[in-house]
Amino acid sequence: MNAEALEGRLLFAIPKKGRLYEKCIELLSGADIQFRRSHRLDVCVALNHNIALVFLPAADIPSFVGKGDVDLGITGHDVVLEAQMDGLVTEIARLGFGKCSLQVQVPEASPIKTVEDLAGKRVVSSFKHLTKVHFDNIDARLHLEGDQKTNIGYVGGSVEAACALGLADGIVDLVESGETMRAAGLHAIATLLETEAVLIKSTTPKRPHVAPLIDKIASRIAGVIAASKYVVCQYNIHRDNLTAATAITPGRRAPTISPIEADNWAAVSVMIEKKKSALIMDDLSLTSGNLYKIFCDFLQYIIKRLFQCGLRMGDFEAMRFDVLGKHMTCFHNFSVPGDWISFLDIFALGQIPAITMILYLLPMSFCAIRETINDNMKVATRTCREPVKNGLILSFSLSSLGFFSKNHPKETRFSGI
């Protein structure tokens, strides 16, 4: 193929082989970039776009894109950093495949347990730059200079064999499933970075006229990634439970809610993450039992019991509830416990939640309140390690308290942490 055939075309670099190649071909197909690649040729033109595909080693793609010789490329985030091109390329999107970790590994039988133990010894890697940056920081922290510094060597392949061959005391290599690492008798002691495939473009492009086409291809690829991650979920819900249900299924932007013939019911259509679909359906099924109201009753019960144990408004600086990974903080200037309950509107409640309550107590009441709670509520408490404030951490579970029975128990056991 001659240079004239490439004139005016967007040049799109694709890994020619390795762990990213097959996924990239699937991605191009999903974005409707059609091409025929002749045997042994690393350049071909798209049949339905003004694009030329250039098949290159993944390690070379950041340099080609960064220097503007290629307009667009797919490679690993780790490769961009190793090539020191992160200042010359822009990551348009993370593509969700090719995920792995760059880890420091040592033999299982080695006395080396931490990266500090490995500092000053021999380390080999095919990621020499990233490894050197990491161990230079450790050497500086440990005041290692000259010959005492970590000796970083380069190995292009079969890095995991270096320790067994006596070439190194430790290695830095990519780990996906960990099978190769374990087969070589190695284990990880630190992670340098988490990486995946990325779509990149030049920060200073040489062919600005292809910018609209870059945006179109990037948009299509984003659509393919979204389609692989999300599915459409459709369900009918009583309007009394609509707020709780849409909090569980907020969608990528917002759910579509439509009225239906049944009185006071609505139809909801929304995008949900495919990998979480089963859990979300479980959560939605519980909203029909009005779990939101049950939870509010439960929290009122907990607060009431705390005050029965002797906790007073003036004893604490703040109270925080962690529910389903979200939290709220209630400061002491709210006059009555009932005011706190109104803040629950911000929570998505759709499963049997474990609630963590953190009491930020004033120093003078810390020990007394802890003893009172332990004696009266039979809850295992532990000290909150957040800076400045003293605190207790308590954990409760709706199911363990029997809150799905019609009549709330007057006395029950609390599960503690």
Salt bridges, closest charged atoms under 4 A:
ASP42 OD2 - LYS16 NZ 2.99
ASP42 OD1 - ARG37 NH2 2.91
ASP69 OD1 - LYS206 NZ 3.18
ASP71 OD1 - ARG207 NE 3.18
ASP78 OD1 - ARG19 NH2 3.69
GLU91 OE2 - HIS77 ND1 2.52
GLU91 OE1 - ARG94 NE 3.70
GLU116 OE2 - ARG141 NH2 2.51
ASP136 OD2 - LYS132 NZ 2.77
ASP136 OD1 - LYS149 NZ 3.72
ASP169 OD2 - ARG122 NE 3.36
GLU196 OE2 - ARG94 NH1 3.97
ASP240 OD2 - HIS238 ND1 3.59
GLU273 OE2 - LYS276 NZ 3.48
ASP297 OD2 - LYS293 NZ 3.20
ASP315 OD1 - ARG312 NH2 3.27
ASP322 OD2 - ARG320 NH2 3.05
GLU386 OE2 - ARG320 NH1 3.35
